[in-house]
Amino acid sequence: MQLMISDSKNNNIVCLDVRPILSEGTDPFNAIMETVKSLKEEQTLQIINTFQPLPLITKLEQNGYKSWTEQPEAGVFHTFFEKDRKVKKAMGPILMEENLKFDTIYKKFVGKLKSIDVRHLEMPEPMTTILEELEQLPDGFALFVDHKKVPQFLLPELEERNFEIHYEKRDLDHLQLLIFKK
């Protein structure tokens, strides 16, 4: 992980280049959130990425950050996050594991499930694939997803679209998600 702190006259910027993390096939979410937690009140986080991280922008804005994005060259995005001093929100977990509830809910949707496996897809394709499938999901059905991890960036999108999500961990790199309309 490349983390640089640079000071200028008016800015105190913490720069996190997530491209190496992504090239390893790893989700940079945890590295980003650890960096966010370590920011001082006056610091601005700069994320360097190959795409504009819209779900991250949404999540951090919901947690009291202002953001803006610059594209200095093709395929390179610099997204900046700065604490909005007018907003005071605590960041916390969004989803808790609930194996017993998962099994009960799964049984309600037997015969009304659409299944997909996104474990082989590169970011951000798992999220876009899930959202596309949900758009086509018939009323009363649930989407059953095999995924590598809890899709943190997807959670605010699901909430906004009035979907409920539950998951069950199968092993270290395999979760099963159950997503349906509330």
C-alpha positions in Angstrom: 0.0 0.0 0.0 1.4 3.4 -1.0 0.6 6.0 1.6 2.1 9.5 1.3 1.5 12.6 3.4 2.2 15.9 1.8 1.8 19.3 3.3 1.5 22.5 1.3 0.6 26.0 2.4 -3.2 25.4 2.5 -3.5 21.7 2.3 -2.6 18.7 4.4 -3.2 15.8 2.0 -2.9 12.1 2.8 -2.5 10.3 -0.5 -3.5 6.7 -0.9 -2.8 5.0 -4.3 -5.0 2.0 -4.4 -4.0 0.8 -7.9 -1.3 -1.6 -6.6 -3.9 -3.1 -4.2 -6.4 -3.6 -7.1 -3.8 -5.1 -9.4 -3.2 -7.8 -6.7 -7.0 -8.6 -7.0 -7.6 -7.3 -3.5 -10.4 -4.9 -2.5 -8.9 -1.7 -1.1 -11.9 -0.9 1.1 -10.2 -1.9 4.4 -7.1 0.0 3.6 -9.1 3.1 2.6 -11.3 2.9 5.8 -8.2 2.5 8.0 -6.7 5.6 6.4 -10.0 7.5 6.9 -10.0 6.5 10.6 -6.4 7.8 11.0 -7.1 11.2 9.3 -6.7 14.2 11.5 -9.5 16.8 11.4 -7.6 19.1 9.1 -6.4 16.5 6.7 -7.8 15.7 3.2 -7.6 12.1 1.8 -6.6 11.7 -1.8 -7.4 8.4 -3.4 -5.7 7.5 -6.7 -7.6 4.9 -8.7 -8.3 3.7 -12.2 -12.0 4.6 -11.9 -14.1 7.1 -10.0 -15.1 5.3 -6.8 -18.8 6.3 -6.8 -19.9 3.8 -4.0 -17.0 5.0 -1.8 -18.0 8.6 -2.5 -21.6 7.8 -1.4 -20.5 6.0 1.7 -18.1 8.7 2.9 -20.6 11.5 2.1 -23.1 9.7 4.2 -20.5 9.7 7.0 -19.8 13.4 6.9 -17.2 13.9 4.1 -17.2 16.3 1.2 -15.6 15.0 -2.0 -14.5 16.0 -5.5 -12.8 14.1 -8.3 -10.1 15.2 -10.8 -8.9 13.2 -13.8 -5.3 14.4 -14.5 -5.0 11.8 -17.4 -6.9 9.1 -19.1 -7.5 6.1 -16.7 -6.3 8.0 -13.6 -8.8 9.5 -11.1 -7.9 11.5 -8.0 -10.8 11.6 -5.5 -10.5 13.9 -2.5 -12.3 13.5 0.8 -12.5 16.2 3.4 -14.4 16.2 6.7 -17.5 18.4 6.4 -17.3 20.3 9.7 -21.1 20.9 9.5 -21.9 17.2 9.7 -21.1 15.0 12.7 -21.7 11.3 12.0 -20.1 8.2 13.4 -18.9 5.5 11.1 -19.8 2.0 12.0 -20.6 -1.4 10.6 -23.4 -1.6 8.2 -24.1 -5.3 8.1 -23.8 -8.1 10.7 -23.6 -11.8 10.0 -26.7 -13.7 10.9 -26.5 -17.4 9.8 -29.7 -18.6 11.5 -31.7 -15.8 10.0 -30.1 -16.4 6.6 -31.3 -20.0 6.5 -34.8 -19.1 7.5 -35.0 -16.4 4.9 -33.5 -18.6 2.2 -36.2 -21.2 2.8 -38.9 -18.6 2.1 -37.5 -18.0 -1.3 -36.9 -21.6 -2.5 -38.3 -21.8 -6.0 -38.1 -18.0 -6.3 -34.3 -17.5 -6.5 -32.1 -16.1 -9.2 -28.5 -17.3 -8.6 -25.3 -15.7 -9.8 -21.6 -16.1 -9.0 -19.4 -12.9 -9.1 -16.3 -14.3 -7.4 -14.4 -14.4 -10.7 -15.1 -10.8 -11.6 -12.7 -7.9 -11.3 -13.8 -4.7 -9.3 -16.2 -3.0 -9.9 -18.0 -5.7 -12.0 -19.4 -7.6 -9.0 -21.4 -4.6 -7.9 -22.5 -3.6 -11.4 -23.5 -7.2 -12.1 -25.6 -7.5 -8.9 -27.3 -4.2 -9.6 -28.2 -5.2 -13.1 -29.6 -8.5 -12.0 -31.7 -6.8 -9.3 -33.2 -4.5 -12.0 -34.5 -7.6 -13.8 -35.5 -9.6 -10.6 -39.2 -10.5 -10.7 -41.4 -9.4 -7.8 -41.3 -11.8 -4.9 -37.9 -13.2 -5.9 -34.5 -13.0 -4.2 -31.1 -12.8 -5.7 -28.7 -15.5 -4.4 -25.1 -14.4 -4.9 -21.8 -16.2 -4.4 -19.3 -13.5 -3.6 -15.7 -13.3 -2.2 -16.6 -10.7 0.5 -19.2 -8.5 2.0 -19.7 -5.8 -0.7 -19.4 -2.7 1.4 -19.8 -0.3 -1.5 -23.0 -2.0 -2.6 -24.7 -1.7 0.8 -25.7 2.0 0.5 -27.0 1.4 -3.0 -29.2 -1.5 -1.8 -30.5 0.6 1.0 -31.3 3.5 -1.3 -33.1 1.1 -3.7 -35.1 -0.5 -0.8 -33.4 -3.9 -0.9 -32.6 -6.0 2.1 -29.4 -8.1 2.2 -28.3 -11.0 4.4 -25.2 -13.2 4.1 -23.6 -16.4 5.3 -19.9 -17.0 5.3 -18.9 -20.3 3.8 -15.1 -20.0 4.0 -12.4 -17.3 3.9 -13.1 -16.1 0.3 -16.7 -17.3 -0.1 -19.9 -15.6 1.1 -23.4 -16.3 0.0 -25.6 -13.2 -0.2 -29.4 -13.1 -0.3 -30.9 -9.8 -1.6 -34.6 -9.0 -2.0 -37.0 -6.1 -1.9 -38.1 -4.9 1.5 
